[in-house]
Amino acid sequence: MGKIFVIGMGPGGLKDMSPRARKAIEVADLVVGYSAYLDLLQEHFLGKQFIKSGMTREVERCKLVLEKALEGHNVALVSSGDSGIYGMAGIMLEVVNKSGSNIDVEVIPGITAASAAAAVLGAPIMHDFAVISLSDLMTPWELISKRIEYAAQGDFVICLYNPKSKNRSGYINIARDIVMKYRDANTPVGIVKNVGRTGQTSVIATLENMLNNEIDMFTVVLIGNSQTYIEKGKMITPRGYRL
Amino acid sequence: MGKIFVIGMGPGGLKDMSPRARKAIEVADLVVGYSAYLDLLQEHFLGKQFIKSGMTREVERCKLVLEKALEGHNVALVSSGDSGIYGMAGIMLEVVNKSGSNIDVEVIPGITAASAAAAVLGAPIMHDFAVISLSDLMTPWELISKRIEYAAQGDFVICLYNPKSKNRSGYINIARDIVMKYRDANTPVGIVKNVGRTGQTSVIATLENMLNNEIDMFTVVLIGNSQTYIEKGKMITPRGYRL
């Protein structure tokens, strides 16, 4: 019986991947994941078998990983960012538990997109924050919008993942309108696309004008709290130190 | 004029530190940070000057970093976890902005404690979550408790940083009582101490009995949402996949 590693590779390929994650891939003989991520890795790990898959079909992917591990392979299942934040860690554990197998699953964390986007923008999440996915594939919009409402009322910095896709282009507009009920129109909003990867772009906008920018499924949107400000092109949420 | 790198080293020393962070320390000739963190690094970076400081005095530390950078040094200012989440990135940018200097500051993200703790516990933050620090050193308790209230109402997984210290041992108890108003007493709670470091311990408790465990300032507490469950010793927040 092999072992399963569920690995967060960080947002940007090898330069963001922890030595612990790298070592786990070296121990594995089979590497499984979404093709765009594995393409960033393949040339650096020779002699491994890579199984690339599409964006969806996560359950099938986990079942394949389990099957291969039961055959004796050490398998690395790779997520972008952190495998434990909207990544593959949960579904992999659920598939293993349901199978009744007692195979060893090790979750290895990575740098999540919010951290990487924040670093590009300056220091927008120096204070309490909420992370919300706008994907309604498995979560009803009523729950998502309720969470935006509470996060806005609580004056959390709000990090939006999966802000837009073909099937749900309007949610980011509604999300912004909800936050506008509680926050000033001039609240800074950071918009980072392809963070850590080729084609990275970032913009600092405001709640008022944020929707003038292109926002797609590879974008992270960080909405400041009531104290967030912009200075010299950096978005900063102060923690309260006296200078 | 030198350059300033504000580096998140991850929770556990070298094994969690990204190659990008490591390279920045190699470029620097001066490394500044809290002594317990620098002790994890010093032997791996020979030929650098290390300036170790206590836990507080963050503003003085940043002023020293700026002064040294203006003298021509490349300075690495190191935080544990992610430098952008309750770390040194914000205060460093604020000190530089206030000085009027146009020195280059690069923020390099790291793996934050919530991600690392989640990996130890299983997959507790696979869905929307809120991160809240219980430290009232610079934030009024009224705002902290308000945020706990909203995060609880929004059914966020809740990650508590700085849950307890000598001066504020009661806040974790109040926080737990607030969440209990909205969530079942059997809601899983993960308690991870010294994550990624020597002496790491983890416990999966419930809201009801969580206070029977030792919780100190080196502990991260993850409170599950209404869907979180425990199976085979793992804490799992399902994202909603059908198995």
Contacts between the chains, C-beta under 8 A, distances in Angstrom:
chain1	res1	chain2	res2	distance
A	8	B	115	7.3
A	10	B	18	6.4
A	14	B	19	6.6
A	15	B	18	6.6
A	15	B	19	5.2
A	15	B	20	4.6
A	16	B	18	4.9
A	16	B	19	7.6
A	16	B	20	6.1
A	16	B	109	7.8
A	17	B	18	6.8
A	17	B	19	7.1
A	18	B	10	6.4
A	18	B	15	6.7
A	18	B	16	4.9
A	18	B	17	6.7
A	18	B	18	6.2
A	18	B	111	6.6
A	19	B	14	6.6
A	19	B	15	5.2
A	19	B	16	7.6
A	19	B	17	7.2
A	20	B	15	4.6
A	20	B	16	6.1
A	58	B	241	6.2
A	59	B	241	5.4
A	59	B	242	7.2
A	59	B	243	6.3
A	82	B	111	7.4
A	82	B	115	4.7
A	83	B	119	7.6
A	84	B	115	5.9
A	84	B	118	4.3
A	84	B	119	5.4
A	84	B	123	5.6
A	84	B	124	7.8
A	84	B	125	5.9
A	84	B	126	6.9
A	85	B	115	6.6
A	85	B	118	7.6
A	85	B	125	5.7
A	85	B	126	7.3
A	85	B	129	7.8
A	86	B	126	6.6
A	86	B	127	7.7
A	86	B	239	7.0
A	87	B	126	7.4
A	89	B	118	7.8
A	89	B	119	7.2
A	89	B	122	7.5
A	89	B	123	3.9
A	89	B	126	6.8
A	90	B	122	7.9
A	90	B	123	3.6
A	90	B	126	3.7
A	90	B	236	5.6
A	90	B	237	6.5
A	90	B	238	6.2
A	90	B	239	5.7
A	91	B	126	7.9
A	91	B	239	6.8
A	91	B	241	5.1
A	92	B	123	7.9
A	93	B	122	5.8
A	93	B	123	5.5
A	93	B	231	7.9
A	93	B	234	5.5
A	93	B	236	5.6
A	94	B	236	6.5
A	94	B	238	6.5
A	94	B	241	7.1
A	94	B	243	6.1
A	95	B	243	6.4
A	97	B	231	5.0
A	97	B	232	5.9
A	97	B	234	7.7
A	97	B	236	8.0
A	98	B	243	5.2
A	102	B	232	7.9
A	107	B	118	7.6
A	107	B	119	4.1
A	107	B	120	7.9
A	107	B	122	7.1
A	107	B	123	6.6
A	108	B	119	6.3
A	109	B	16	7.7
A	109	B	111	5.2
A	109	B	115	4.0
A	109	B	116	5.0
A	109	B	118	6.9
A	109	B	119	4.3
A	110	B	111	6.5
A	110	B	115	7.2
A	111	B	18	6.6
A	111	B	82	7.4
A	111	B	109	5.2
A	111	B	110	6.5
A	111	B	111	5.6
A	111	B	115	7.9
A	112	B	112	7.4
A	112	B	115	6.1
A	115	B	8	7.3
A	115	B	82	4.7
A	115	B	84	5.9
A	115	B	85	6.6
A	115	B	109	4.0
A	115	B	110	7.2
A	115	B	111	7.9
A	115	B	112	6.1
A	116	B	109	5.0
A	118	B	84	4.3
A	118	B	85	7.6
A	118	B	89	7.8
A	118	B	107	7.6
A	118	B	109	6.9
A	119	B	83	7.6
A	119	B	84	5.4
A	119	B	89	7.2
A	119	B	107	4.1
A	119	B	108	6.3
A	119	B	109	4.3
A	120	B	107	8.0
A	122	B	89	7.4
A	122	B	90	7.9
A	122	B	93	5.8
A	122	B	107	7.1
A	123	B	84	5.6
A	123	B	89	4.0
A	123	B	90	3.6
A	123	B	92	7.9
A	123	B	93	5.4
A	123	B	107	6.6
A	124	B	84	7.8
A	125	B	84	5.9
A	125	B	85	5.7
A	126	B	84	6.9
A	126	B	85	7.3
A	126	B	86	6.6
A	126	B	87	7.4
A	126	B	89	6.8
A	126	B	90	3.7
A	126	B	91	7.9
A	127	B	86	7.7
A	127	B	133	7.7
A	127	B	139	7.4
A	128	B	130	7.1
A	128	B	131	6.2
A	128	B	132	4.7
A	128	B	133	6.4
A	128	B	144	7.8
A	128	B	147	5.4
A	129	B	85	7.8
A	129	B	130	7.2
A	129	B	131	5.5
A	130	B	128	7.1
A	130	B	129	7.2
A	130	B	130	4.4
A	130	B	131	7.7
A	130	B	151	7.1
A	130	B	154	7.7
A	130	B	156	6.3
A	131	B	128	6.2
A	131	B	129	5.5
A	131	B	130	7.6
A	131	B	131	7.8
A	132	B	128	4.7
A	133	B	127	7.7
A	133	B	128	6.4
A	138	B	239	5.8
A	138	B	240	3.2
A	138	B	241	6.7
A	139	B	127	7.5
A	139	B	239	7.9
A	139	B	240	6.3
A	143	B	155	7.3
A	144	B	128	7.8
A	146	B	154	6.2
A	146	B	155	7.9
A	147	B	128	5.4
A	147	B	154	4.5
A	147	B	155	7.3
A	147	B	156	6.5
A	149	B	154	7.6
A	150	B	150	4.4
A	150	B	151	7.1
A	150	B	153	5.4
A	150	B	154	3.4
A	150	B	156	7.7
A	151	B	130	7.1
A	151	B	150	7.1
A	151	B	151	7.9
A	151	B	154	6.5
A	151	B	156	7.8
A	153	B	150	5.4
A	154	B	130	7.7
A	154	B	146	6.3
A	154	B	147	4.5
A	154	B	149	7.6
A	154	B	150	3.4
A	154	B	151	6.5
A	155	B	143	7.3
A	155	B	146	7.9
A	155	B	147	7.2
A	156	B	130	6.3
A	156	B	147	6.5
A	156	B	150	7.7
A	156	B	151	7.8
A	231	B	93	7.9
A	231	B	97	5.0
A	232	B	97	5.8
A	232	B	102	7.9
A	234	B	93	5.5
A	234	B	97	7.7
A	236	B	90	5.6
A	236	B	93	5.6
A	236	B	94	6.5
A	236	B	97	8.0
A	237	B	90	6.5
A	238	B	90	6.2
A	238	B	94	6.6
A	239	B	86	7.1
A	239	B	90	5.7
A	239	B	91	6.8
A	239	B	138	5.8
A	239	B	139	7.9
A	240	B	138	3.3
A	240	B	139	6.3
A	241	B	58	6.2
A	241	B	59	5.4
A	241	B	91	5.1
A	241	B	94	7.1
A	241	B	138	6.7
A	242	B	59	7.2
A	243	B	59	6.3
A	243	B	94	6.0
A	243	B	95	6.4
A	243	B	98	5.2
